[in-house]
Amino acid sequence: MPLKIVLTQLAVTIAVALVAGAVGGVRALVSAALAGFACVLPNALFALRLMLATRRPGGANPASFLIGEVVKVGLTILLLFAVAKGVRDLSWPAYIAGMIAALQSVFVVLLIRK
């Protein structure tokens, strides 16, 4: 399940970046992609950490889940701010659209799962 969520986030990020690029050009494509990847990367690391934790004796526990979630949120915020500060010619509408799409795709997967 975690891999499915990360792959869906990645697919949505790519789709939104392509649409942004078609509408607003290369600047919008890059902005949407960077925002999406700033959300996908921490989520992928969190999913990997959870998968590894379930394979060890005792499995994952609530404390490790909570710590992982806090690190994921912090890293996401850090990456989003780093991109916003580091990229001069950012297309803000595309950047926000990429971020929202990547973050909301998690809920879509959870809603439609069987």
C-alpha positions as CSV (number, residue, x, y, z in Angstrom):
1,M,0.0,0.0,0.0
2,P,2.7,2.6,0.8
3,L,4.4,2.0,-2.5
4,K,1.0,2.4,-4.3
5,I,0.6,5.8,-2.6
6,V,4.1,7.0,-3.5
7,L,3.6,5.9,-7.2
8,T,0.3,7.6,-7.4
9,Q,1.8,10.8,-6.0
10,L,4.6,10.5,-8.5
11,A,2.1,10.0,-11.4
12,V,-0.1,12.9,-10.3
13,T,3.0,15.1,-10.0
14,I,4.1,14.3,-13.5
15,A,0.6,14.8,-14.9
16,V,0.1,18.1,-13.2
17,A,3.6,19.3,-14.3
18,L,2.8,18.4,-17.9
19,V,-0.5,20.2,-17.8
20,A,1.1,23.2,-16.1
21,G,3.8,23.1,-18.8
22,A,1.2,23.0,-21.6
23,V,-0.6,25.9,-20.1
24,G,2.2,28.1,-18.7
25,G,5.4,26.9,-20.4
26,V,8.6,25.5,-19.1
27,R,8.7,27.7,-16.0
28,A,5.3,26.4,-14.9
29,L,6.3,22.8,-15.7
30,V,9.4,23.1,-13.6
31,S,7.6,24.9,-10.7
32,A,4.8,22.2,-10.5
33,A,7.3,19.4,-10.8
34,L,9.6,20.8,-8.0
35,A,6.6,21.3,-5.7
36,G,5.4,17.8,-6.3
37,F,8.7,16.2,-5.9
38,A,9.2,18.1,-2.6
39,C,6.2,16.3,-1.4
40,V,6.9,12.9,-3.0
41,L,10.4,12.5,-1.8
42,P,9.7,12.7,2.0
43,N,6.7,10.4,1.5
44,A,8.8,7.8,-0.3
45,L,11.4,7.9,2.5
46,F,8.7,7.5,5.1
47,A,7.2,4.5,3.2
48,L,10.6,2.9,2.8
49,R,11.2,3.3,6.6
50,L,7.8,1.8,7.4
51,M,8.4,-1.2,5.1
52,L,11.7,-1.9,6.7
53,A,10.3,-1.5,10.2
54,T,7.6,-4.1,9.5
55,R,10.2,-6.7,8.4
56,R,12.2,-6.6,11.7
57,P,11.2,-8.5,14.8
58,G,8.5,-6.6,16.7
59,G,7.6,-4.7,13.6
60,A,6.6,-1.0,13.5
61,N,5.3,0.6,16.6
62,P,3.2,3.7,17.1
63,A,6.2,5.7,18.3
64,S,8.3,5.0,15.3
65,F,5.3,5.8,13.1
66,L,4.8,9.2,14.8
67,I,8.5,10.1,14.6
68,G,8.6,9.1,11.0
69,E,5.5,11.2,10.3
70,V,7.0,14.3,12.0
71,V,10.2,13.9,10.1
72,K,8.3,13.5,6.8
73,V,6.2,16.7,7.4
74,G,9.3,18.6,8.5
75,L,11.3,17.5,5.5
76,T,8.4,18.4,3.2
77,I,8.1,21.9,4.6
78,L,11.9,22.3,4.4
79,L,12.0,21.2,0.8
80,L,9.1,23.4,-0.2
81,F,10.7,26.5,1.5
82,A,14.1,25.6,-0.1
83,V,12.6,25.5,-3.6
84,A,10.6,28.7,-3.0
85,K,13.8,30.5,-1.8
86,G,16.2,28.9,-4.3
87,V,14.3,29.1,-7.6
88,R,14.1,32.7,-8.7
89,D,11.7,32.5,-11.6
90,L,9.1,30.3,-9.8
91,S,5.5,30.2,-11.2
92,W,3.5,30.4,-8.0
93,P,0.2,29.2,-9.4
94,A,1.9,26.1,-10.9
95,Y,4.0,25.6,-7.7
96,I,0.9,25.6,-5.5
97,A,-1.0,23.4,-7.9
98,G,1.8,20.9,-7.9
99,M,2.0,20.9,-4.1
100,I,-1.8,20.5,-3.6
101,A,-2.1,17.8,-6.2
102,A,0.8,15.7,-4.7
103,L,-0.5,16.1,-1.2
104,Q,-4.2,15.3,-2.0
105,S,-3.4,12.3,-4.2
106,V,-2.7,10.4,-1.0
107,F,-6.3,10.8,0.1
108,V,-7.6,9.7,-3.3
109,V,-5.7,6.4,-3.1
110,L,-7.1,5.8,0.4
111,L,-10.6,6.5,-0.7
112,I,-10.6,4.3,-3.8
113,R,-8.7,1.4,-2.4
114,K,-10.5,-2.0,-2.4
